[in-house]
Amino acid sequence: MKMIVAVIKPSRLDAVLEAVTEAGASGLTVTEVRGYGRQRGKTEVYRGAEYEVKLLPKVKLEIAVPADIVDAVVEAVARTANTGKIGDGKVFVMDLEQALRIRTGDRDASAIAG
C-alpha cells in the first residue's frame, strides 16, 4: 500500500478528483492549506496599497491506494493538475504500513478498498 500526497492549485481540484477516481482510487482526503515553493508568494495591490502575499492558497490531497495502481493515480494527478505555470504543485509517494477501517475492523488492502 502507498500514500500519495499531492499539493495542487485549488482551481484544478474538480478535474483532479475526477481523474483520480477514474484511475482507481476509492477515496481521498482534501485539506485547504497555504504554502509556497519557488514562486515565493506574489505582490498584489488592494485599494491602491501594494502588499506581499507570502503563503498562497493550495489544496492538499491524501490518497491511500494499493501499490498496483500508484503509477496510474500519480499520472492522473500530474496530468490534470498541470497548467504549465509556476505553482502547479507537487506529488509525494510514501509507503503505508498499515490501514484500519474503524467501522468494520478491516485491515490493510481491504480497509482502503471501495
C-alpha distances in whole Angstrom, upper triangle without the diagonal:
4,7,10,13,16,20,22,26,27,29,26,24,25,24,21,20,21,20,16,17,18,15,13,12,13,14,14,16,19,21,25,25,28,28,29,28,31,33,34,35,38,41,43,46,47,50,52,50,47,44,41,38,35,32,31,29,26,23,19,16,13,11,7,6,4,5,8,9,9,12,14,13,14,17,18,18,20,22,23,23,25,29,30,32,31,28,26,23,20,16,14,10,9,6,5,7,8,9,12,14,18,20,19,17,14,11,8,7,11,11,9,11,14
4,6,10,13,16,19,23,24,26,23,21,22,22,18,18,20,18,14,16,18,15,13,11,13,13,13,14,17,19,22,22,24,24,25,24,27,29,30,31,34,38,39,43,43,47,48,46,44,41,37,34,32,29,28,26,22,20,16,13,10,8,6,5,6,6,9,9,7,11,12,11,11,15,16,15,17,19,20,20,22,26,27,28,27,25,22,19,16,13,10,7,6,5,5,8,10,10,14,16,19,21,21,20,17,14,11,10,14,13,10,13,16
4,6,10,13,16,20,20,23,20,18,20,20,16,16,18,17,13,15,17,15,14,11,13,12,10,11,13,15,18,18,21,21,22,22,24,26,27,28,31,35,36,39,40,44,45,43,40,37,34,31,28,25,24,22,19,16,13,10,7,6,5,6,9,9,12,11,9,12,13,11,11,14,15,13,15,19,19,18,21,24,25,26,25,22,20,17,14,10,8,6,5,6,6,9,10,10,14,15,18,21,21,20,18,15,12,12,15,13,11,13,16
4,6,10,13,16,17,20,17,15,17,17,13,13,16,14,11,14,16,13,13,10,13,12,9,11,12,14,16,16,19,18,20,19,22,23,24,25,28,32,33,36,37,41,42,40,38,35,31,28,26,23,21,20,16,14,10,8,6,5,6,8,11,10,13,11,8,10,11,8,8,11,12,10,12,15,15,14,17,20,21,22,21,19,16,13,10,7,6,5,6,9,9,13,14,14,17,18,21,23,24,23,21,18,15,15,18,16,13,15,17
4,7,10,14,15,17,15,14,16,16,13,13,16,15,12,15,18,15,16,13,15,13,10,10,10,11,13,13,15,15,16,16,19,20,21,22,25,28,29,33,34,37,39,37,34,31,28,24,22,19,18,16,13,10,7,6,5,6,9,11,14,14,17,14,11,13,14,11,9,13,13,10,12,15,15,13,16,19,20,20,19,16,14,11,8,6,5,6,8,11,12,15,16,16,19,20,22,24,25,24,23,21,18,18,20,18,15,18,19
4,6,10,12,14,12,11,14,14,10,11,15,13,11,15,17,15,16,14,16,14,11,11,10,10,12,11,13,13,14,14,16,17,19,19,22,25,26,30,31,35,36,34,31,29,25,22,20,17,15,14,10,8,6,5,7,8,12,13,17,17,18,16,13,13,14,11,9,11,11,8,9,12,12,10,12,15,16,17,15,12,10,7,6,4,6,9,11,15,15,19,20,19,22,22,25,27,28,28,26,24,21,21,23,21,18,20,20
4,7,9,12,11,10,14,14,11,13,16,15,14,17,19,18,19,17,19,16,13,12,10,9,10,9,10,9,10,11,14,14,15,15,18,22,23,26,27,31,32,30,28,25,22,18,17,13,12,10,6,6,4,6,9,12,15,17,20,20,22,19,16,17,17,14,12,14,14,10,11,14,13,9,12,14,15,14,13,10,8,5,5,7,9,12,14,18,18,22,23,22,25,25,27,29,30,30,29,27,25,24,26,24,21,23,23
4,6,8,7,7,11,11,9,11,14,14,13,16,18,18,19,17,19,17,14,13,11,11,10,10,10,10,11,12,14,14,15,15,17,20,21,24,25,29,30,29,26,24,21,17,17,14,11,9,6,5,7,8,11,13,17,19,22,22,23,20,18,18,17,14,12,14,13,9,9,12,10,6,9,10,12,12,11,8,6,5,7,9,12,15,17,21,21,25,26,25,27,27,29,31,32,32,31,29,27,26,28,26,23,24,24
4,5,6,7,11,11,10,12,15,15,15,18,20,20,22,20,22,19,17,15,12,12,10,10,10,11,11,12,14,13,15,13,15,18,18,21,22,26,27,26,23,21,19,15,15,13,9,7,5,6,9,11,15,17,20,22,25,26,27,23,21,21,20,17,16,16,15,11,12,13,11,7,9,9,12,11,10,7,6,7,10,12,15,18,21,25,25,29,29,28,30,30,31,33,35,35,34,33,30,30,31,29,26,27,26
4,5,5,9,10,10,11,14,15,15,17,20,20,22,20,21,18,15,14,10,10,8,10,11,12,14,15,18,16,17,15,16,19,19,21,22,25,27,26,24,22,20,16,17,14,10,7,6,5,9,11,14,17,20,22,26,27,28,24,22,23,21,18,17,18,16,13,14,15,12,9,12,12,15,14,14,11,10,10,13,15,18,20,23,26,26,29,29,28,29,29,30,31,33,34,33,32,30,29,30,28,25,26,25
4,6,8,9,10,12,13,14,16,18,19,20,22,21,22,20,18,17,13,14,12,13,14,15,16,17,19,17,19,17,17,20,19,21,22,25,27,26,24,23,21,18,19,16,13,10,9,9,12,13,17,19,23,24,27,28,29,25,23,23,22,19,18,18,16,13,14,14,11,9,11,10,14,13,14,12,10,12,15,17,20,22,25,28,28,32,32,30,32,31,32,33,35,36,35,34,32,31,32,30,27,28,26
4,6,6,6,9,10,11,12,14,16,16,19,17,19,18,15,15,13,14,13,14,15,16,17,18,19,18,20,19,19,22,22,25,25,29,30,30,28,26,24,21,21,18,15,12,10,9,12,12,15,16,20,21,24,25,25,21,20,20,18,15,15,15,12,10,11,11,7,6,8,9,12,12,14,12,9,10,13,14,17,20,23,26,26,30,30,28,30,29,31,32,34,34,33,32,30,28,30,28,24,25,24
4,6,5,6,9,10,10,12,14,15,17,15,16,14,12,12,9,11,11,13,15,16,18,19,21,20,22,20,21,24,24,27,27,30,32,31,29,27,25,22,22,19,15,12,10,7,10,9,13,14,17,19,22,23,24,20,19,19,17,14,14,15,12,10,12,12,9,8,11,12,16,16,17,14,11,12,14,14,17,19,21,24,24,27,27,25,27,26,27,28,30,31,29,29,27,26,27,25,21,22,21
4,5,5,6,9,10,11,13,14,16,15,16,14,13,13,11,14,14,16,18,20,22,22,25,24,25,24,24,27,26,29,29,32,34,34,32,30,28,25,25,22,19,16,13,11,13,12,15,15,18,19,23,24,24,20,20,20,18,15,16,16,12,11,14,13,9,10,13,14,18,18,20,17,14,15,17,17,20,21,24,26,25,29,29,26,27,26,28,28,30,31,29,29,28,26,26,25,22,22,20
4,6,5,6,9,10,11,12,15,14,16,15,14,15,14,16,16,18,20,21,22,22,24,23,26,24,25,28,27,30,31,34,35,35,33,31,29,26,26,23,20,17,15,13,14,13,16,15,19,19,22,23,22,19,18,18,15,13,14,13,10,9,11,10,6,8,11,12,15,17,18,17,13,14,16,16,19,20,23,26,25,29,29,27,29,27,30,30,31,32,30,30,28,26,27,26,22,22,20
4,5,5,6,9,10,10,13,11,14,13,11,13,11,14,15,16,18,19,20,20,22,22,24,23,25,28,28,31,31,35,36,36,33,31,29,26,25,22,19,17,13,11,11,10,12,12,15,15,19,20,19,16,15,15,12,10,10,10,7,6,9,8,5,6,10,12,15,16,18,16,12,12,13,12,15,16,19,22,22,25,25,24,25,25,27,28,29,30,28,27,25,23,24,23,19,19,18
4,6,5,6,9,10,11,9,11,9,9,10,10,13,14,17,19,21,22,23,25,25,27,26,27,30,30,33,33,36,38,37,35,33,31,27,27,24,21,18,15,12,12,9,11,11,14,14,17,19,19,15,15,16,13,10,12,13,9,8,12,12,9,10,14,16,19,20,21,19,15,15,16,14,17,17,20,22,21,24,24,22,23,22,24,25,26,27,25,25,23,21,22,20,17,17,15
4,6,5,6,9,10,10,11,11,12,14,13,17,18,20,23,24,25,26,28,27,29,28,30,32,32,35,35,38,40,40,38,36,34,30,30,27,24,21,18,15,15,13,15,13,16,16,18,20,19,16,16,16,13,11,13,13,9,10,13,12,9,11,14,16,20,21,23,21,17,18,18,17,19,20,22,24,23,27,26,24,25,24,26,26,27,28,26,26,24,22,22,22,18,17,15
4,5,5,6,9,9,12,12,12,15,15,18,19,21,23,24,25,25,26,26,29,28,29,33,33,36,36,39,41,40,38,36,34,31,30,27,24,22,18,16,16,13,14,13,15,14,17,18,17,13,13,13,10,8,10,9,6,7,10,9,7,10,13,15,18,20,21,20,16,16,16,15,17,17,20,22,22,25,25,24,25,24,27,28,28,29,26,26,24,21,22,22,18,17,16
4,5,5,7,6,9,9,9,12,13,16,18,20,22,23,24,24,26,26,28,28,30,33,33,36,37,40,42,41,39,37,34,31,30,26,24,21,18,15,14,10,11,9,11,11,13,15,14,10,10,11,8,6,8,9,6,7,10,10,9,11,14,17,19,21,22,20,17,16,15,13,15,14,17,19,18,22,22,20,22,21,24,25,25,26,23,22,20,18,19,18,14,14,13
4,5,5,5,7,8,9,13,14,17,20,22,25,26,27,27,30,30,32,31,33,36,36,39,39,42,44,43,41,39,37,33,33,29,26,24,20,17,16,13,13,10,12,11,14,16,15,11,12,14,11,8,12,12,9,10,14,14,12,14,17,20,23,25,26,23,20,19,19,16,18,17,19,20,19,23,22,20,21,20,22,23,23,24,21,21,20,17,17,17,13,12,11
4,5,7,9,11,13,16,17,21,23,25,27,28,29,29,31,31,33,33,34,38,38,40,41,44,46,45,43,41,39,35,35,32,29,26,23,20,19,16,16,13,15,13,15,16,15,11,13,13,9,9,12,12,9,11,14,13,12,15,17,20,23,25,26,25,21,21,20,18,20,19,21,22,22,25,24,22,24,23,26,26,26,27,24,24,22,19,19,19,16,14,13
4,6,9,11,13,16,17,21,23,24,27,27,28,27,29,30,32,32,34,37,38,41,42,45,46,46,43,41,38,35,34,31,28,26,22,19,18,15,15,12,13,10,12,13,11,7,9,9,6,5,9,9,7,9,12,12,12,14,17,20,22,24,25,24,20,19,18,16,17,16,18,19,19,22,22,20,22,22,25,26,25,26,23,22,20,17,18,18,15,13,13
4,6,9,11,15,17,21,23,25,28,29,30,29,31,32,34,34,36,40,40,43,43,47,48,48,45,43,40,37,36,32,30,27,24,20,19,15,14,11,11,8,9,11,10,7,9,11,8,7,11,12,10,12,15,15,15,17,20,23,25,27,28,26,23,22,20,17,18,16,18,18,17,20,19,18,19,19,22,22,22,22,19,19,17,13,14,15,11,10,9
4,6,8,11,14,17,20,22,25,26,27,27,30,30,32,32,34,37,38,41,41,45,46,45,43,41,38,34,33,30,27,25,21,18,16,12,11,7,8,6,9,11,11,8,9,11,9,7,11,12,10,11,15,16,15,16,19,23,25,26,27,25,21,20,18,15,16,14,16,16,15,18,17,15,17,16,19,20,20,20,17,17,15,12,13,13,9,8,8
4,7,11,14,17,20,23,26,27,29,30,32,33,34,34,36,39,39,42,42,45,47,46,44,42,39,36,35,31,29,26,22,19,17,13,12,9,9,8,10,13,14,11,12,15,13,11,14,16,14,14,18,19,18,19,22,25,28,29,30,27,24,22,21,18,18,17,18,18,16,18,17,14,15,13,16,17,17,18,15,15,14,11,11,11,7,6,5
4,7,10,14,17,19,23,24,27,27,30,31,32,31,33,36,36,39,39,42,44,43,41,39,36,33,32,28,26,23,20,16,14,10,9,7,8,9,12,15,16,13,14,16,15,12,14,17,14,14,18,19,17,18,21,24,27,28,28,25,22,20,19,17,17,16,17,17,15,18,16,13,14,12,15,16,17,17,15,16,14,13,13,11,8,8,7
4,7,10,13,16,19,21,23,24,27,27,28,28,30,33,33,36,36,39,41,40,38,35,33,29,28,24,22,19,16,12,10,7,6,5,7,9,13,15,17,14,13,16,15,11,13,16,14,12,16,18,16,16,19,22,25,25,25,22,19,17,16,14,14,14,15,16,14,17,16,13,15,14,16,17,18,19,17,17,15,15,15,13,10,11,11
4,7,10,12,16,18,21,22,25,26,26,25,28,31,31,34,34,37,39,37,35,33,30,26,25,21,20,17,14,10,8,6,5,7,9,12,16,18,20,17,16,19,18,14,15,18,16,14,17,19,17,16,20,22,25,25,24,21,19,17,16,14,15,15,16,17,15,18,17,14,15,15,16,18,20,20,19,18,17,17,18,15,12,15,14
4,7,9,13,15,18,20,23,23,23,22,24,27,27,30,30,33,35,34,32,29,27,23,22,18,16,13,10,7,6,5,7,9,12,15,19,21,22,20,18,20,19,15,16,18,16,13,16,18,16,14,18,20,23,22,22,18,16,14,15,14,15,16,17,19,18,21,20,18,19,18,19,21,23,24,23,22,21,21,21,19,16,18,17
4,6,10,13,16,18,21,21,21,20,22,25,25,28,27,31,33,31,29,26,24,20,19,15,14,11,9,6,5,7,8,12,15,18,22,23,25,23,21,22,22,18,18,21,19,16,18,20,18,16,19,21,23,22,21,17,16,14,15,15,15,17,18,20,19,22,22,20,21,20,21,23,25,25,25,24,23,23,24,21,19,21,21
4,7,10,14,16,20,19,18,17,19,21,21,24,23,27,29,27,25,23,20,17,16,12,11,7,6,5,6,9,12,15,18,21,25,26,28,25,23,25,24,20,20,22,20,17,19,21,18,16,18,19,22,20,19,15,15,13,15,16,17,19,21,23,23,26,25,23,25,24,25,26,29,29,29,28,27,27,28,25,23,25,24
4,7,10,13,17,16,15,14,16,19,20,23,23,26,28,26,24,20,18,14,13,9,8,6,5,6,6,10,12,16,19,22,26,27,29,26,24,25,25,21,20,22,21,17,19,21,19,16,18,19,21,19,17,14,14,12,13,15,16,19,20,23,22,25,25,24,26,26,26,28,31,31,30,29,28,28,30,27,24,27,27
4,7,11,14,13,12,10,13,16,17,20,20,24,25,23,20,17,14,11,9,5,5,4,5,8,9,13,15,19,22,25,29,29,31,28,26,26,27,23,22,24,23,19,20,22,20,17,18,19,20,18,15,12,13,12,13,16,17,20,21,25,25,28,28,27,29,29,30,32,35,34,34,33,31,31,33,30,28,30,30
4,7,10,10,9,8,12,15,16,20,21,25,25,23,20,17,13,10,8,5,5,7,7,10,10,14,16,20,23,25,29,29,31,28,25,26,26,23,21,23,23,19,19,21,20,17,18,18,19,16,13,10,12,10,12,14,16,19,21,24,25,28,29,28,30,31,32,34,37,36,35,34,32,32,34,31,29,31,32
4,7,7,5,6,10,13,16,19,21,25,25,22,19,16,13,10,7,5,6,9,9,12,13,16,19,22,25,27,30,30,32,29,26,26,27,24,21,23,23,19,18,21,20,16,17,17,17,14,11,8,11,9,11,14,16,20,21,25,26,29,31,31,33,34,35,37,39,39,38,36,34,34,36,34,31,33,34
4,5,6,8,11,15,18,21,24,27,27,25,21,19,15,13,10,9,9,12,11,14,14,17,19,22,25,26,29,28,30,28,24,24,25,23,20,21,22,18,17,20,20,16,15,16,15,13,9,7,10,8,10,13,15,18,20,24,26,29,31,31,34,35,36,39,40,39,38,36,34,34,36,34,31,33,34
4,5,8,11,14,18,21,24,27,27,25,21,19,15,14,11,12,12,14,14,17,17,20,22,25,27,29,32,30,32,30,26,25,27,25,21,22,23,20,18,20,21,17,16,16,14,11,8,8,11,10,12,15,17,21,23,27,29,32,34,34,37,38,39,42,44,43,41,39,36,36,39,37,34,36,37
4,6,7,11,14,18,20,24,23,21,18,16,12,11,9,10,9,13,13,16,18,21,23,26,29,31,33,33,34,31,28,27,28,26,23,23,24,21,19,21,20,17,16,15,14,10,7,7,10,11,13,17,19,23,25,29,31,34,36,36,38,39,40,43,45,44,43,41,38,38,40,38,35,37,38
4,7,10,13,17,19,23,22,20,16,14,10,9,6,8,9,12,13,17,18,21,24,27,30,32,35,34,36,33,30,30,30,28,25,26,26,23,21,24,23,19,19,18,17,14,10,10,13,13,15,19,20,24,26,30,31,34,36,36,38,39,40,43,45,44,43,41,39,39,41,39,36,38,39
4,7,10,14,16,19,19,17,13,11,7,5,4,6,6,10,12,16,18,21,24,27,30,32,35,35,37,34,31,31,31,29,26,27,27,23,22,24,23,19,19,18,17,14,11,10,13,13,16,20,22,25,27,31,32,35,37,36,38,39,40,42,44,44,43,42,39,39,41,39,36,38,38
4,7,10,13,17,16,14,11,9,6,5,6,9,8,12,14,18,20,23,27,29,33,35,38,38,39,36,33,33,33,31,28,29,28,25,24,25,24,20,20,18,18,14,12,11,15,16,19,22,25,28,31,34,35,39,40,39,41,42,43,45,47,47,46,44,42,42,44,42,39,41,41
4,7,10,13,12,10,7,6,4,6,8,11,11,14,17,21,23,27,30,33,36,38,42,42,43,40,37,37,37,34,32,32,32,28,27,28,27,23,23,21,21,17,15,15,18,19,23,26,28,32,34,38,39,42,43,43,45,45,46,48,50,50,49,48,46,46,47,45,42,44,44
4,7,10,10,8,6,6,6,7,11,13,12,14,17,21,24,27,31,34,37,39,43,43,44,41,38,38,38,35,33,33,32,29,28,29,27,24,24,21,22,18,17,16,19,21,24,28,30,34,36,40,40,44,45,44,45,45,46,47,50,50,50,49,47,47,48,45,43,44,44
4,7,6,5,4,6,9,10,14,16,15,17,21,24,27,31,34,37,40,43,46,46,48,44,42,41,41,38,36,37,36,32,32,32,30,27,27,24,25,21,20,20,23,25,28,31,34,38,40,43,44,47,48,47,48,48,48,50,53,53,53,52,50,50,51,48,46,47,47
4,5,5,6,8,10,11,15,17,16,18,21,24,28,31,34,37,41,43,47,47,49,45,43,43,42,39,38,38,37,34,33,34,32,29,29,26,27,24,23,22,25,26,30,33,35,39,41,44,45,48,48,47,48,47,48,49,52,53,52,52,50,50,51,48,46,47,46
4,6,8,10,14,15,19,20,20,21,25,28,31,34,38,41,44,47,50,51,52,49,47,46,46,43,41,42,40,37,37,37,35,32,32,30,31,27,26,26,28,30,33,37,39,43,45,48,48,51,52,50,51,51,51,52,55,56,55,55,54,54,54,52,49,51,50
4,7,10,13,15,19,21,21,23,26,29,33,36,39,42,46,48,52,52,53,50,48,47,47,44,42,43,41,38,37,38,36,33,33,30,30,27,26,26,29,30,34,37,40,43,45,49,49,53,53,52,53,53,53,54,57,58,58,57,55,55,56,54,51,53,52
4,6,10,13,16,18,19,21,25,28,31,34,38,41,44,47,50,50,52,49,46,46,46,43,41,41,40,37,36,37,35,32,32,30,30,26,25,25,28,29,32,36,38,41,43,47,47,50,51,50,51,51,51,53,56,56,56,55,53,54,55,52,49,51,51
4,7,10,13,16,16,19,22,26,29,32,35,38,42,44,48,48,49,46,43,43,43,40,38,39,38,35,34,35,33,30,29,27,27,23,22,21,25,26,29,33,35,38,40,44,45,48,49,48,49,49,50,52,54,54,54,53,51,51,53,50,47,49,49
4,7,10,12,13,16,19,23,26,29,32,36,39,41,45,45,47,44,41,41,41,38,36,37,36,32,32,33,31,28,28,26,26,22,20,19,23,24,26,30,32,36,37,41,41,44,45,45,46,46,47,48,51,51,51,50,48,48,50,47,44,47,46
4,6,9,10,14,17,21,23,26,29,33,36,38,42,42,43,41,38,37,38,35,33,33,33,29,29,30,29,25,25,23,23,20,17,16,20,20,23,26,28,32,34,37,38,41,42,42,43,44,44,46,49,49,48,47,45,45,47,44,42,44,44
4,6,7,10,13,17,19,23,26,29,32,35,38,38,40,37,34,34,35,32,29,31,30,26,26,27,26,22,22,21,21,18,15,14,17,17,20,23,25,29,31,34,35,38,39,38,40,40,40,42,45,45,44,43,41,42,43,41,38,40,40
4,6,10,12,16,18,21,24,27,30,33,36,36,38,36,32,33,33,30,28,29,29,25,24,27,25,22,22,21,21,18,15,13,16,16,18,21,23,26,28,31,32,35,36,36,38,38,39,41,44,43,43,41,39,40,42,39,36,39,39
4,7,9,12,14,18,20,24,27,30,33,33,35,33,29,30,30,27,25,27,26,22,22,24,23,19,20,20,20,17,14,11,14,13,16,19,20,24,25,29,29,32,33,32,34,35,35,38,40,40,39,38,36,36,38,35,33,35,35
4,6,10,13,16,19,22,26,28,32,32,34,31,28,28,28,25,23,24,23,20,20,22,20,16,17,16,17,14,12,9,12,11,14,17,19,23,25,28,29,32,33,32,34,34,35,37,39,39,38,37,35,35,37,34,31,33,33
4,7,10,13,17,20,23,26,30,30,32,29,26,27,26,23,21,23,22,18,18,20,18,15,16,16,18,15,14,10,12,11,14,16,19,22,24,27,27,30,31,29,31,31,32,33,36,36,35,34,33,33,34,31,29,31,30
4,7,10,13,16,20,22,26,26,28,25,22,23,23,19,18,19,18,14,15,17,15,12,14,14,16,14,13,9,9,8,11,13,15,18,20,24,24,27,28,26,28,28,29,31,33,33,32,31,29,29,31,28,25,27,27
4,7,10,13,17,19,23,24,25,22,20,21,20,17,16,18,16,12,14,16,14,11,14,15,17,16,15,12,11,9,11,12,14,16,18,21,21,25,25,23,25,25,26,28,30,30,29,28,26,26,27,25,22,24,23
4,7,10,13,16,20,20,22,20,17,19,18,15,14,16,15,12,14,16,15,12,15,17,19,18,17,13,12,9,10,10,11,13,15,18,17,21,21,20,22,22,23,25,27,27,26,25,23,23,24,22,19,21,21
4,6,10,13,16,17,19,16,14,16,16,12,11,14,13,10,12,15,13,12,15,18,20,20,19,16,14,11,11,9,10,12,13,16,15,19,19,17,19,19,21,23,24,24,23,22,20,19,21,18,15,17,17
4,7,10,13,15,17,15,13,15,15,12,12,15,14,12,14,17,16,15,18,21,23,23,22,19,17,14,12,10,10,10,11,13,12,15,15,13,16,16,18,20,22,21,20,18,16,16,18,15,12,15,16
4,6,10,12,14,11,10,13,12,9,10,13,12,11,14,16,16,15,18,21,23,24,24,21,18,16,14,11,10,10,10,12,11,14,14,12,14,15,17,19,20,20,18,16,14,13,15,13,9,12,13
4,7,9,12,10,9,13,13,10,12,15,14,14,16,19,19,18,21,25,27,27,27,24,22,19,16,13,12,10,10,10,8,11,10,9,12,12,15,17,18,17,14,13,10,9,12,10,7,9,11
4,6,8,7,7,10,10,8,10,13,13,13,16,18,18,19,22,25,27,28,28,25,23,20,18,14,13,10,11,10,9,12,12,10,13,14,17,19,19,18,15,13,10,8,11,10,7,8,10
4,6,6,7,10,11,10,12,15,15,16,18,20,21,22,24,28,29,31,31,28,25,23,20,17,15,12,12,10,9,11,11,11,14,15,19,20,19,18,15,13,9,7,10,10,8,8,11
4,6,5,8,10,10,11,14,15,16,18,20,21,22,23,27,28,30,30,28,25,22,19,16,14,10,10,9,10,12,13,13,17,18,22,24,22,21,18,15,12,10,13,14,12,12,15
4,6,8,9,10,12,13,14,16,18,19,20,22,23,27,28,30,30,29,26,24,21,17,16,13,14,13,13,15,16,16,19,20,24,25,24,23,20,17,14,11,14,16,13,13,15
4,6,5,6,9,10,11,13,14,15,17,18,20,24,25,27,28,26,23,21,18,15,15,12,14,13,14,16,17,17,19,20,24,25,24,23,20,18,15,12,15,16,12,12,14
4,6,5,6,8,10,11,12,14,16,16,18,22,23,25,25,23,20,18,15,11,11,8,10,11,12,15,16,16,19,20,24,26,25,24,21,19,15,13,16,17,13,14,16
4,6,5,6,8,10,10,12,14,15,16,20,21,23,23,22,19,17,15,11,12,10,13,14,15,18,20,20,23,24,27,29,29,28,25,23,19,17,20,20,17,17,19
4,6,5,6,9,10,10,12,14,15,19,20,23,24,22,19,18,16,13,14,12,15,16,17,20,21,21,24,24,27,29,28,28,25,23,20,17,19,20,16,16,17
4,5,5,6,9,10,11,12,14,18,19,21,22,20,17,15,13,10,12,10,13,15,15,19,20,19,21,21,25,26,26,26,23,22,18,16,18,18,14,14,15
4,5,5,6,9,10,11,12,16,17,19,19,17,14,12,10,7,9,8,12,14,15,19,20,20,23,24,27,28,29,28,25,24,20,18,21,21,17,18,18
4,5,5,6,9,10,11,14,15,18,19,18,14,13,12,10,12,12,15,18,19,23,24,23,26,27,30,31,31,31,28,27,23,21,24,23,20,20,20
4,6,5,6,8,10,14,15,18,19,18,14,14,13,11,13,14,17,19,20,24,24,23,26,26,29,30,30,30,27,26,23,21,23,23,19,19,18
4,6,5,6,8,12,14,15,16,14,11,10,10,8,11,12,15,18,19,23,23,22,25,25,28,29,30,30,27,26,23,21,23,22,19,19,19
4,6,5,6,10,11,13,14,13,9,9,8,8,11,13,16,19,21,24,26,25,28,28,31,33,33,33,31,29,26,24,26,26,22,23,23
4,6,6,9,10,13,15,14,11,12,12,11,15,16,20,22,24,27,29,28,30,30,33,34,35,35,32,31,28,26,28,27,24,24,24
4,6,8,11,13,15,14,10,11,12,12,16,17,21,24,24,28,29,27,30,29,32,33,34,34,32,31,28,26,28,27,23,23,23
4,6,9,10,12,10,6,8,9,10,14,16,20,23,24,27,28,27,29,29,32,33,34,34,32,31,28,27,29,27,24,24,24
4,6,8,10,9,6,8,10,12,15,18,21,25,26,30,31,30,33,33,35,37,38,38,35,34,31,30,32,31,27,27,27
4,5,8,9,6,10,13,15,19,21,25,28,29,33,34,33,36,36,38,39,41,41,39,37,35,33,35,34,30,31,30
4,7,9,7,11,13,15,19,22,25,29,30,34,36,35,38,38,40,42,43,43,41,39,36,35,37,36,32,33,33
4,6,6,10,13,16,19,22,26,29,31,35,36,36,38,38,41,42,44,44,42,40,37,36,38,37,33,34,34
4,6,8,11,15,18,21,24,28,30,33,35,35,37,38,40,42,43,43,41,39,37,36,38,36,33,34,34
4,5,9,12,15,19,22,26,27,31,32,32,34,34,36,38,40,40,38,36,34,33,35,33,30,32,32
4,7,10,14,17,20,24,25,29,30,30,32,32,34,36,38,38,36,34,31,31,33,31,27,29,29
4,7,10,14,17,20,22,25,27,26,29,30,32,34,35,35,33,31,29,28,30,28,25,27,27
4,7,10,13,17,19,22,24,24,27,28,30,32,33,33,31,29,26,25,28,26,23,25,26
4,7,10,14,15,19,21,21,24,25,27,30,30,30,28,25,22,22,24,23,20,22,23
4,7,10,12,16,18,18,22,23,26,28,29,28,26,23,20,20,23,21,18,21,22
4,7,9,13,15,16,19,21,24,27,27,25,23,20,17,17,20,19,16,18,20
4,6,9,12,14,17,20,22,25,25,23,21,18,15,15,19,17,15,18,21
4,6,9,11,15,18,21,24,23,21,19,16,12,13,16,16,14,17,20
4,6,8,11,14,17,20,20,17,15,12,9,10,13,12,11,14,17
4,7,11,14,16,19,19,16,14,11,8,11,13,12,12,15,19
4,7,10,13,16,15,12,11,7,5,9,11,9,10,13,17
4,7,9,12,12,10,8,6,5,7,9,6,7,11,13
4,6,9,9,6,6,5,6,9,9,5,8,11,13
4,6,6,5,5,6,8,10,8,5,8,10,11
4,6,5,7,9,12,14,12,9,11,13,14
4,6,8,11,14,15,12,10,12,14,14
4,5,9,12,13,10,9,12,12,13
4,6,10,12,10,8,12,13,15
4,7,8,6,5,9,10,12
4,6,6,5,8,10,13
4,6,5,7,9,12
4,5,5,6,10
4,6,5,8
4,6,8
4,7
4
